[in-house]
Amino acid sequence: MMQYLYLGLAIICEVIATTALKSADGFTRLQPSLIVAVGYFAAFYMLSLALRSIPIGIAYAIWSGAGIVLISIVALLVHGQKLDVPALIGMGLIVVGVGVIQLFSRATV
């Protein structure tokens, strides 16, 4: 169960780092740039811990699916980014795909 906690923390750190990446303005602003560096380091460290027992394909599917949805929500709330219907449908399909993997895949390490 800890492996999924690590994966969840990795996803949260990645979303924080990606959000700060926009604010870093091409790494010209120090504080957001530091958040990017620390956030991505923490994200990949946590991901490496999760990969001790979660197959890489499964972990990456969860990482990318959850990351897409969460960063889209943060982009809406923080940066005012709007999504159109095709984007929402696409993200919904990604979430369904991750759900199928979680519920039905028997992939092992």
NORLIN-V469256 format. One record per backbone hydrogen bond with DSSP energy under -0.5 kcal/mol. CO is the residue of the C=O (numbers start at 1). NH is the residue of the N-H. E is the energy in kcal/mol with one decimal. If there is no record, write none. Layout:
# NORLIN-V469256
co={CO	CO}
nh={NH	NH}
e={E	E}
This chain:
# NORLIN-V469256
co={1	1	2	3	4	5	6	7	8	9	10	11	12	13	14	15	16	17	18	19	20	21	21	22	24	24	25	28	29	30	31	32	33	34	35	36	37	38	39	40	41	42	43	44	45	46	47	49	50	50	55	56	57	58	59	60	61	62	63	64	65	66	67	68	69	70	71	72	73	74	74	75	75	76	84	85	86	87	88	89	90	91	92	93	94	95	96	97	98	99	100	100	101}
nh={4	5	6	7	8	9	10	11	12	13	14	15	16	17	18	19	20	21	22	23	24	25	26	25	28	29	28	30	33	34	35	36	37	38	39	40	41	42	43	44	45	46	47	48	49	50	51	52	53	54	59	60	61	62	63	64	65	66	67	68	69	70	71	72	73	74	75	76	77	78	79	79	81	80	88	89	90	91	92	93	94	95	96	97	98	99	100	101	102	103	104	105	105}
e={-0.9	-1.2	-2.7	-1.9	-2.4	-2.6	-2.4	-2.3	-2.3	-2.6	-2.3	-2.3	-2.3	-2.5	-2.6	-2.3	-2.3	-1.6	-1.1	-1.1	-1.8	-0.5	-0.5	-1.0	-1.8	-1.5	-0.6	-0.5	-1.6	-2.4	-2.0	-2.2	-2.3	-2.7	-2.7	-2.7	-2.1	-2.7	-2.5	-2.6	-2.2	-2.7	-2.5	-2.1	-1.7	-2.3	-2.2	-1.2	-1.6	-1.7	-2.9	-2.7	-1.8	-2.2	-3.0	-3.0	-2.4	-2.7	-2.2	-2.5	-1.8	-2.9	-2.8	-1.6	-1.9	-2.6	-2.7	-1.8	-2.4	-3.5	-0.6	-1.3	-2.1	-0.8	-2.2	-2.8	-2.6	-2.4	-2.2	-2.3	-1.8	-2.4	-2.4	-2.5	-2.4	-2.3	-2.5	-2.1	-2.5	-2.7	-2.7	-0.6	-1.7}
